[in-house]
Amino acid sequence: MSEERPTFVSHLECSATGERYEADQVHGLSRAGKPLFVRYALDRIKDALTKTRSRRGRRICGAIANCCR
């Protein structure tokens, strides 16, 4: 697939120190030797979702909206 798709990843964060790392680069462990957590831009996810008329879509949109509050 050659189509670009948004990932909504804002940055990576060291699980021990909270140090931030760029999301568009390949990383292994943090400088502290700890795993990196992926942090998402929840406000952008919320804005990108479209409401659907299906029951499943309403449940998913509601769950995401609750996360974004």
HUHUPE-V106280 format. One record per run of one state. SS is the DSSP state (2 for helix, 1 for strand, 0 for the rest). FROM is the first residue (numbers start at 1). TO is the last residue. If there is no record, write none. Layout:
ss/from/to
SS/FROM/TO
SS/FROM/TO
//
This chain:
ss/from/to
0/1/8
1/9/14
0/15/19
1/20/21
0/22/35
1/36/40
0/41/41
2/42/48
0/49/54
2/55/68
0/69/69
//
